[in-house]
Amino acid sequence: MFEFTEEQRMIRETVRKLGVEKLGPRASEVDKSGEFPWDIVKILGENGILQLPLPEKYGGIGADTTTSCMVSEELARFCTTSSNLLCIQASNIKVISLGGNESQRDRFFQRLGKENQITAFALTEPGAGSDVGAMKTRAVRCGDFYILNGTKCFISGGAVADILPLFAMTDPAKGLKGGVSAFVLEKGAPGFKIGKTEEKMGSRGVPASELVLEDAQIPIENLLGKEGEGLKIALGAINLTRLTVGSHGLGIAQGALDYAIEYAKQRVQFGKPIAAFQGIQFKIADMAMQLEAARSLLYRVAFMSDQGVPDIEGFSSMAKCLASEISVNVCLDAVKILGGYGYMKDYPQERRMRDAMSCLFMEGTGEIQRQNIARFLLKKS
Ligand SMILES: Cc1cc2nc3c(=O)[nH]c(=O)nc-3n(C[C@H](O)[C@H](O)[C@H](O)COP(=O)(O)OP(=O)(O)OC[C@H]3O[C@@H](n4cnc5c(N)ncnc54)[C@H](O)[C@@H]3O)c2cc1C
């Protein structure tokens, strides 16, 4: 049976304390203002959370997938923004670890380790969401630079990030089979500007923005791997990215369940706390069962990933899909347990429900995950 190690449990305790004392109390304000909370970045940086996935020599602990999931889950119980930032950071550190050479890792990881810089992952385009192969952003080598033209959209943290792994077509004729390359776009690159920032339903602390590339210049030293290896690099990180989004969803839902239980013990109707009614008890039991089931699957797959078990993409899709859908179901029930108060912005449940919904889309929708799962099973049989 899977269990966290002593070290992981200690990390979780530290994160929980930070969540209760510093991050949780900011969550509602961040949601209301929709402004990017630099103070949260500072807290996460000072406490080494954003650096956790970095190798030790850059100030991290080389957190594996299991640890990254555990921390993102714990953060999300209190503050979706904090968890979201860690998920993004872990994905991009993985992308640079897999695709980058030593000098690139050194260059970017030093900045992430020492300067609290943050990252964003730029894949989606207006015409290429689920269908990554429809990507139009084009990169053409021109001397010591690649010149990029195109638009990315919905990029979490894109408007505030310093280091942005970005995917573009270097050979459209090859498409997904060797035509996509991975780059690191840096804030301030000539020809790169931030376009529209979306007004989002939830997860409002991390802006989702358009990145506009008009003859943008990326030096050739920022090509990750070789030309054409972009998809391979992205897929190399996919188990981690799906699982951290899943654990993010679980944490949001756990926070909602914790709150609903406390509320049910306090709220009196018909002369009794509503927790005394079987209707409410069954709801709480169902929420907990669903969460435990999704959590068991998710950490099992994270553990498989850390053990280097091959071909687990079908499992990571299952874990991400189940965790994100259960997160939404549990948050909806958590709203219901508060009755009309659950619908009001003075209480945190409606925010959690909106936040949970973002997990349905990040790292691919439920339909796309189901497609992956079916493809995996059909291939196997
Ligand atoms: C909050 C948020 C944050 C995000 N952050 C990032 C980010 O940081 N970086 C990034 O690159 N992207 C990001 N995205 C984009 C996200 O990855 C895409 O939204 C997602 O992959 C779906 O693409 P789409 O929105 O274009 O939907 P579409 O692909 O247009 O899908 C529309 C609908 O059609 C369904 N569908 C599509 N194809 C099929 C099919 N073959 N079979 C059955 N159904 C299908 C989908 O499941 C969906 O229901 C983010 C999105 C959100 C909402």
The ligand as a MOL file (V3000), in Angstrom:
LIG
                    3D

  0  0  0     0  0            999 V3000
M  V30 BEGIN CTAB
M  V30 COUNTS 53 58 0 0 0
M  V30 BEGIN ATOM
M  V30 1 C -8.2260 27.8890 -16.5070 0
M  V30 2 C -7.4630 27.4220 -17.7000 0
M  V30 3 C -6.0830 27.4800 -17.6760 0
M  V30 4 C -5.3430 27.0610 -18.8040 0
M  V30 5 N -3.9820 27.1640 -18.7800 0
M  V30 6 C -3.2670 26.8250 -19.8910 0
M  V30 7 C -1.8400 27.0020 -19.9170 0
M  V30 8 O -1.2170 27.4320 -18.9430 0
M  V30 9 N -1.1610 26.6810 -21.0500 0
M  V30 10 C -1.8040 26.1930 -22.1560 0
M  V30 11 O -1.1300 25.9180 -23.1470 0
M  V30 12 N -3.1710 26.0190 -22.1640 0
M  V30 13 C -3.8950 26.3350 -21.0610 0
M  V30 14 N -5.2690 26.1780 -21.0500 0
M  V30 15 C -5.9260 25.6870 -22.2420 0
M  V30 16 C -6.4800 24.2600 -22.1090 0
M  V30 17 O -5.4330 23.3240 -22.1690 0
M  V30 18 C -7.5120 24.0920 -23.2230 0
M  V30 19 O -8.6130 24.9310 -22.9110 0
M  V30 20 C -7.9920 22.6670 -23.3600 0
M  V30 21 O -6.9560 21.8440 -23.8340 0
M  V30 22 C -9.1960 22.5480 -24.3130 0
M  V30 23 O -8.9800 23.2370 -25.4990 0
M  V30 24 P -10.0950 24.2640 -26.0220 0
M  V30 25 O -10.4210 25.1620 -24.8940 0
M  V30 26 O -9.5920 24.8880 -27.2630 0
M  V30 27 O -11.3650 23.3810 -26.3160 0
M  V30 28 P -11.6790 22.5760 -27.6720 0
M  V30 29 O -10.5060 21.7270 -28.0310 0
M  V30 30 O -12.2000 23.5100 -28.6760 0
M  V30 31 O -12.8430 21.6290 -27.1700 0
M  V30 32 C -14.2030 22.0550 -27.1000 0
M  V30 33 C -15.0320 20.8510 -26.6700 0
M  V30 34 O -14.9350 19.8090 -27.6620 0
M  V30 35 C -14.4700 18.6260 -27.0620 0
M  V30 36 N -13.6130 17.9050 -28.0060 0
M  V30 37 C -12.5670 18.3770 -28.7220 0
M  V30 38 N -12.0480 17.4160 -29.4770 0
M  V30 39 C -12.7590 16.2990 -29.2300 0
M  V30 40 C -12.7050 14.9520 -29.6910 0
M  V30 41 N -11.7770 14.5420 -30.5610 0
M  V30 42 N -13.6200 14.0690 -29.2300 0
M  V30 43 C -14.5770 14.4680 -28.3360 0
M  V30 44 N -14.6770 15.7170 -27.8640 0
M  V30 45 C -13.7830 16.6110 -28.3020 0
M  V30 46 C -13.6980 19.0690 -25.8280 0
M  V30 47 O -13.5730 18.0320 -24.8720 0
M  V30 48 C -14.5490 20.2250 -25.3580 0
M  V30 49 O -15.6410 19.7530 -24.6310 0
M  V30 50 C -6.0170 26.5690 -19.9450 0
M  V30 51 C -7.4180 26.5180 -19.9410 0
M  V30 52 C -8.1340 26.9300 -18.8450 0
M  V30 53 C -9.6380 26.8610 -18.8790 0
M  V30 END ATOM
M  V30 BEGIN BOND
M  V30 1 1 1 2
M  V30 2 1 2 3
M  V30 3 2 2 52
M  V30 4 2 3 4
M  V30 5 1 4 5
M  V30 6 1 4 50
M  V30 7 2 5 6
M  V30 8 1 6 7
M  V30 9 1 6 13
M  V30 10 2 7 8
M  V30 11 1 7 9
M  V30 12 1 9 10
M  V30 13 2 10 11
M  V30 14 1 10 12
M  V30 15 2 12 13
M  V30 16 1 13 14
M  V30 17 1 14 15
M  V30 18 1 14 50
M  V30 19 1 15 16
M  V30 20 1 16 17
M  V30 21 1 16 18
M  V30 22 1 18 19
M  V30 23 1 18 20
M  V30 24 1 20 21
M  V30 25 1 20 22
M  V30 26 1 22 23
M  V30 27 1 23 24
M  V30 28 2 24 25
M  V30 29 1 24 26
M  V30 30 1 24 27
M  V30 31 1 27 28
M  V30 32 2 28 29
M  V30 33 1 28 30
M  V30 34 1 28 31
M  V30 35 1 31 32
M  V30 36 1 32 33
M  V30 37 1 33 34
M  V30 38 1 33 48
M  V30 39 1 34 35
M  V30 40 1 35 36
M  V30 41 1 35 46
M  V30 42 1 36 37
M  V30 43 1 36 45
M  V30 44 2 37 38
M  V30 45 1 38 39
M  V30 46 1 39 40
M  V30 47 2 39 45
M  V30 48 1 40 41
M  V30 49 2 40 42
M  V30 50 1 42 43
M  V30 51 2 43 44
M  V30 52 1 44 45
M  V30 53 1 46 47
M  V30 54 1 46 48
M  V30 55 1 48 49
M  V30 56 2 50 51
M  V30 57 1 51 52
M  V30 58 1 52 53
M  V30 END BOND
M  V30 END CTAB
M  END
